């Protein structure tokens, strides 16, 4: 548990850090962060995109099959 005094001192120092970062500019900071991103290769992007498309298709087919089954079952029960 922290005391209110320690929280006040951390917020004062974080405010000073935030103001010093603002002087660098948002766009410059954004460019610096984008340089740190590890971008996937074309092969990796393609294979992972195919995997996502397949999993979404399988999930949609499963949900549709379950929905049709329960629709059929309810029509049998509530004739």
MDTraj code that builds the backbone (N, CA, C; nanometers):
import mdtraj as md
import numpy as np

residues = "UNK UNK UNK UNK UNK UNK UNK UNK UNK UNK UNK UNK UNK UNK UNK UNK UNK UNK UNK UNK UNK UNK UNK UNK UNK UNK UNK UNK UNK UNK UNK UNK UNK UNK UNK UNK UNK UNK UNK UNK UNK UNK UNK UNK UNK UNK UNK UNK UNK UNK UNK UNK UNK UNK UNK UNK UNK UNK UNK UNK UNK UNK UNK UNK UNK UNK UNK UNK UNK UNK UNK UNK UNK UNK UNK UNK UNK UNK UNK".split()
xyz = np.array([
    [0.0856, -0.1168, 0.0000],
    [0.0000, 0.0000, 0.0000],
    [0.0902, 0.1230, 0.0000],
    [0.0605, 0.2180, -0.0826],
    [0.1408, 0.3395, -0.0885],
    [0.0721, 0.4507, -0.0132],
    [0.1519, 0.5404, 0.0359],
    [0.0957, 0.6544, 0.1077],
    [0.0655, 0.7663, 0.0092],
    [-0.0245, 0.8566, 0.0444],
    [-0.0575, 0.9671, -0.0469],
    [0.0625, 1.0554, -0.0782],
    [0.1567, 1.0635, 0.0150],
    [0.2747, 1.1482, -0.0073],
    [0.3604, 1.0915, -0.1187],
    [0.3812, 0.9584, -0.1216],
    [0.4650, 0.8989, -0.2256],
    [0.3983, 0.9079, -0.3620],
    [0.2655, 0.9016, -0.3660],
    [0.1957, 0.9145, -0.4934],
    [0.2087, 1.0548, -0.5498],
    [0.2043, 1.1553, -0.4617],
    [0.2164, 1.2929, -0.5086],
    [0.3536, 1.3195, -0.5672],
    [0.4577, 1.2626, -0.5082],
    [0.5921, 1.2874, -0.5607],
    [0.6131, 1.2182, -0.6938],
    [0.5516, 1.1007, -0.7135],
    [0.5683, 1.0327, -0.8412],
    [0.4916, 1.1033, -0.9510],
    [0.3769, 1.1609, -0.9191],
    [0.3020, 1.2309, -1.0228],
    [0.3718, 1.3599, -1.0621],
    [0.4383, 1.4254, -0.9673],
    [0.5115, 1.5473, -1.0018],
    [0.6269, 1.5167, -1.0966],
    [0.6998, 1.4091, -1.0714],
    [0.8110, 1.3744, -1.1590],
    [0.7607, 1.3248, -1.2945],
    [0.6462, 1.2538, -1.2959],
    [0.5937, 1.2074, -1.4239],
    [0.5402, 1.3238, -1.5058],
    [0.4889, 1.4282, -1.4415],
    [0.4437, 1.5474, -1.5143],
    [0.5629, 1.6168, -1.5807],
    [0.6738, 1.6237, -1.5102],
    [0.7925, 1.6868, -1.5668],
    [0.8451, 1.6062, -1.6849],
    [0.8416, 1.4721, -1.6736],
    [0.8846, 1.3864, -1.7842],
    [0.7931, 1.4024, -1.9045],
    [0.6636, 1.4104, -1.8798],
    [0.5685, 1.4237, -1.9893],
    [0.5872, 1.5556, -2.0629],
    [0.6137, 1.6624, -1.9892],
    [0.6330, 1.7918, -2.0545],
    [0.7634, 1.7946, -2.1337],
    [0.8656, 1.7269, -2.0855],
    [0.9912, 1.7241, -2.1607],
    [0.9764, 1.6407, -2.2879],
    [0.8919, 1.5387, -2.2837],
    [0.8690, 1.4576, -2.4034],
    [0.7840, 1.5318, -2.5052],
    [0.6941, 1.6188, -2.4606],
    [0.6108, 1.6947, -2.5529],
    [0.6933, 1.7873, -2.6399],
    [0.8030, 1.8365, -2.5866],
    [0.8848, 1.9296, -2.6642],
    [0.9487, 1.8597, -2.7843],
    [0.9654, 1.7260, -2.7789],
    [1.0223, 1.6515, -2.8903],
    [0.9265, 1.6393, -3.0065],
    [0.8008, 1.6491, -2.9807],
    [0.7001, 1.6413, -3.0856],
    [0.6406, 1.5026, -3.0967],
    [0.5124, 1.5019, -3.1146],
    [0.4398, 1.3754, -3.1230],
    [0.4804, 1.2956, -3.2457],
    [0.4935, 1.3626, -3.3577],
    [0.5274, 1.2935, -3.4822],
    [0.6666, 1.2301, -3.4751],
    [0.7617, 1.3011, -3.4170],
    [0.8974, 1.2473, -3.4039],
    [0.8978, 1.1253, -3.3120],
    [0.8215, 1.1323, -3.2034],
    [0.8131, 1.0179, -3.1121],
    [0.7458, 0.8990, -3.1789],
    [0.6455, 0.9265, -3.2616],
    [0.5772, 0.8194, -3.3333],
    [0.6717, 0.7506, -3.4307],
    [0.7498, 0.8285, -3.5029],
    [0.8463, 0.7720, -3.5977],
    [0.9499, 0.6882, -3.5235],
    [0.9951, 0.7367, -3.4081],
    [1.0925, 0.6610, -3.3288],
    [1.0343, 0.5277, -3.2823],
    [0.9081, 0.5278, -3.2416],
    [0.8444, 0.4030, -3.1980],
    [0.8256, 0.3071, -3.3150],
    [0.7902, 0.3582, -3.4316],
    [0.7717, 0.2716, -3.5476],
    [0.9031, 0.2085, -3.5929],
    [1.0148, 0.2720, -3.5648],
    [1.1458, 0.2130, -3.5976],
    [1.1752, 0.0924, -3.5090],
    [1.1125, 0.0857, -3.3919],
    [1.1357, -0.0259, -3.2994],
    [1.0495, -0.1476, -3.3321],
    [0.9494, -0.1309, -3.4166],
    [0.8587, -0.2402, -3.4502],
    [0.9314, -0.3433, -3.5358],
    [0.9105, -0.4699, -3.5043],
    [0.9659, -0.5785, -3.5847],
    [0.8584, -0.6176, -3.6853],
    [0.8769, -0.5779, -3.8091],
    [0.7781, -0.6027, -3.9130],
    [0.7934, -0.7441, -3.9662],
    [0.6817, -0.8133, -3.9952],
    [0.6901, -0.9503, -4.0464],
    [0.7373, -0.9519, -4.1920],
    [0.7966, -1.0629, -4.2310],
    [0.8372, -1.0784, -4.3703],
    [0.7136, -1.1045, -4.4555],
    [0.7286, -1.0952, -4.5860],
    [0.6156, -1.1184, -4.6756],
    [0.5641, -1.2618, -4.6614],
    [0.6550, -1.3571, -4.6490],
    [0.6173, -1.4986, -4.6324],
    [0.5380, -1.5188, -4.5041],
    [0.5870, -1.4612, -4.3942],
    [0.5200, -1.4754, -4.2656],
    [0.3829, -1.4065, -4.2682],
    [0.3755, -1.2902, -4.3282],
    [0.2488, -1.2184, -4.3382],
    [0.1464, -1.2979, -4.4180],
    [0.1891, -1.3559, -4.5282],
    [0.1002, -1.4348, -4.6127],
    [0.0505, -1.5586, -4.5388],
    [0.1409, -1.6341, -4.4778],
    [0.1009, -1.7591, -4.4121],
    [0.0113, -1.7322, -4.2917],
    [0.0381, -1.6284, -4.2155],
    [-0.0455, -1.5987, -4.0999],
    [-0.1811, -1.5432, -4.1423],
    [-0.1853, -1.4706, -4.2527],
    [-0.3138, -1.4219, -4.3041],
    [-0.4012, -1.5382, -4.3489],
    [-0.3410, -1.6357, -4.4161],
    [-0.4149, -1.7552, -4.4581],
    [-0.4674, -1.8307, -4.3356],
    [-0.3850, -1.8419, -4.2320],
    [-0.4278, -1.9115, -4.1107],
    [-0.5463, -1.8407, -4.0456],
    [-0.5436, -1.7084, -4.0416],
    [-0.6543, -1.6331, -3.9821],
    [-0.7809, -1.6505, -4.0647],
    [-0.7689, -1.6422, -4.1965],
    [-0.8854, -1.6582, -4.2835],
    [-0.9458, -1.7976, -4.2678],
    [-0.8614, -1.9001, -4.2604],
    [-0.9113, -2.0365, -4.2418],
    [-0.9820, -2.0532, -4.1075],
    [-0.9239, -2.0011, -4.0019],
    [-0.9850, -2.0151, -3.8695],
    [-1.1166, -1.9394, -3.8608],
    [-1.1250, -1.8220, -3.9198],
    [-1.2507, -1.7467, -3.9188],
    [-1.3557, -1.8218, -4.0000],
    [-1.3168, -1.8776, -4.1139],
    [-1.4112, -1.9536, -4.1962],
    [-1.4607, -2.0774, -4.1232],
    [-1.3706, -2.1495, -4.0581],
    [-1.4110, -2.2680, -3.9817],
    [-1.5030, -2.2309, -3.8656],
    [-1.4734, -2.1230, -3.7991],
    [-1.5580, -2.0784, -3.6881],
    [-1.6965, -2.0400, -3.7384],
    [-1.7023, -1.9676, -3.8499],
    [-1.8314, -1.9277, -3.9065],
    [-1.9113, -2.0497, -3.9499],
    [-1.8455, -2.1477, -4.0113],
    [-1.9144, -2.2694, -4.0542],
    [-1.9669, -2.3471, -3.9334],
    [-1.8893, -2.3540, -3.8282],
    [-1.9321, -2.4243, -3.7068],
    [-2.0526, -2.3554, -3.6438],
    [-2.0469, -2.2240, -3.6346],
    [-2.1588, -2.1494, -3.5764],
    [-2.2839, -2.1661, -3.6626],
    [-2.2685, -2.1623, -3.7951],
    [-2.3831, -2.1800, -3.8849],
    [-2.4416, -2.3199, -3.8703],
    [-2.3564, -2.4216, -3.8582],
    [-2.4040, -2.5593, -3.8443],
    [-2.4799, -2.5772, -3.7129],
    [-2.4270, -2.5231, -3.6062],
    [-2.4941, -2.5337, -3.4763],
    [-2.6274, -2.4586, -3.4806],
    [-2.6277, -2.3427, -3.5427],
    [-2.7514, -2.2641, -3.5535],
    [-2.8572, -2.3381, -3.6343],
    [-2.8173, -2.3974, -3.7459],
    [-2.9129, -2.4739, -3.8275],
    [-2.9654, -2.5962, -3.7520],
    [-2.8769, -2.6622, -3.6774],
    [-2.9198, -2.7783, -3.6006],
    [-3.0243, -2.7400, -3.4970],
    [-2.9970, -2.6339, -3.4217],
    [-3.0933, -2.5924, -3.3201],
    [-3.2212, -2.5387, -3.3838],
    [-3.2117, -2.4769, -3.5007],
    [-3.3316, -2.4351, -3.5729],
    [-3.4155, -2.5543, -3.6142],
    [-3.3498, -2.6550, -3.6666],
    [-3.4194, -2.7768, -3.7063],
    [-3.4813, -2.8444, -3.5837],
    [-3.4024, -2.8551, -3.4740],
    [-3.4513, -2.9217, -3.3527],
    [-3.5716, -2.8473, -3.2949],
    [-3.5687, -2.7152, -3.2956],
    [-3.6811, -2.6397, -3.2411],
    [-3.8050, -2.6533, -3.3285],
    [-3.7824, -2.6645, -3.4622],
    [-3.8980, -2.6841, -3.5505],
    [-3.9606, -2.8215, -3.5290],
    [-3.8825, -2.9193, -3.4903],
    [-3.9342, -3.0520, -3.4622],
    [-4.0124, -3.0541, -3.3305],
    [-3.9650, -2.9801, -3.2350],
    [-4.0295, -2.9776, -3.1031],
    [-4.1568, -2.8941, -3.1058],
    [-4.1536, -2.7792, -3.1724],
    [-4.2649, -2.6840, -3.1680],
    [-4.3482, -2.6859, -3.2958],
    [-4.3861, -2.8040, -3.3453],
    [-4.4702, -2.8164, -3.4639],
    [-4.6097, -2.7717, -3.4364],
])
top = md.Topology()
chain = top.add_chain()
for i, resn in enumerate(residues, 1):
    res = top.add_residue(resn, chain, resSeq=i)
    for name in ("N", "CA", "C"):
        top.add_atom(name, md.element.get_by_symbol(name[0]), res)
traj = md.Trajectory(xyz[None], top)
